[in-house]
Amino acid sequence: MNYLAIVGTNSEVSTNRMLLQFMQRHFQAQAQLELYEIRDLPAFYEADDDQVPQEVTSLSDKIRQADGVIIATPEYDHAIPAVLKSALEWISYTSQALTDKPVLIVGASHGALGSSRAQAHLRQILDSPELAARLMPSSEFLLGKSQAAFNSSGQLIDEHKLAELDEIFREFVLFTEMITKLLSERTIIKKDKKYAWQTREA
Ligand SMILES: Cc1cc2nc3c(=O)[nH]c(=O)nc-3n(C[C@H](O)[C@H](O)[C@H](O)COP(=O)(O)O)c2cc1C
């Protein structure tokens, strides 16, 4: 499996990035994780088709080529960081490359709750018609107290958390296979959903 692992922050130091870096090493026998940094994307604006920034086109290509996407989100004010929302707005407005893409959400926070509200927020956003990702159901990987969660080698310390992550990742690989099979056997071609929100509001 090839997964694109999106770091949901532009912070220089990030425990969400550390989590994805750990996953990249820890699951290397099962899957290849390419880490993607959203910090180089411009803040979203409504660009004409021929003026979409190259960084956005490149992100869309990476999403299209991946078997699935993993997003690690911090929690800012009970929501996802604005830079992550902006990156998703680019995808929604341009390529819609996340449509039908298997997605796993994980998250780390310095407090005890492990970004639970941000993850719920992200789930709602990814379920919108222009994003329409295939979200892995019934799974939350919440890494609380994340500043103390890794040792100096970047290894996740808590054995129970590690076992939880192992199980979620194993299920995500199976989920990716199931979604791929489901889509290959789909008989109805979905209509172009671009700008479905305009239709709904009309
Ligand atoms: C502007 C701002 C708002 C925050 N709001 C919350 C919050 O609502 N809930 C929470 O648990 N942590 C909150 N935090 C702390 C974050 O959990 C923590 O900084 C971040 O999630 C850790 O991710 P990182 O290590 O990848 O940067 C906030 C931090 C910032 C900078």
The ligand as an ORCA input file, in Angstrom:
! r2SCAN-3c Opt
* xyz 0 1
  C      -4.372     28.480     18.889
  C      -4.391     27.187     19.660
  C      -5.595     26.667     20.088
  C      -5.621     25.458     20.781
  N      -6.822     24.929     21.130
  C      -6.873     23.713     21.715
  C      -8.121     23.085     21.987
  O      -9.187     23.616     21.712
  N      -8.121     21.859     22.555
  C      -6.948     21.207     22.854
  O      -6.976     20.077     23.356
  N      -5.739     21.781     22.598
  C      -5.677     22.998     22.047
  N      -4.466     23.576     21.760
  C      -3.245     22.849     22.064
  C      -3.000     21.868     20.938
  O      -3.589     20.657     21.307
  C      -1.575     21.604     20.667
  O      -0.887     22.804     20.561
  C      -1.481     20.871     19.343
  O      -2.639     20.113     19.089
  C      -0.429     19.876     19.366
  O      -0.191     19.494     18.027
  P       1.287     19.657     17.454
  O       2.249     19.145     18.496
  O       1.280     18.818     16.233
  O       1.514     21.110     17.173
  C      -4.406     24.786     21.083
  C      -3.202     25.333     20.639
  C      -3.183     26.500     19.929
  C      -1.865     27.039     19.439
*
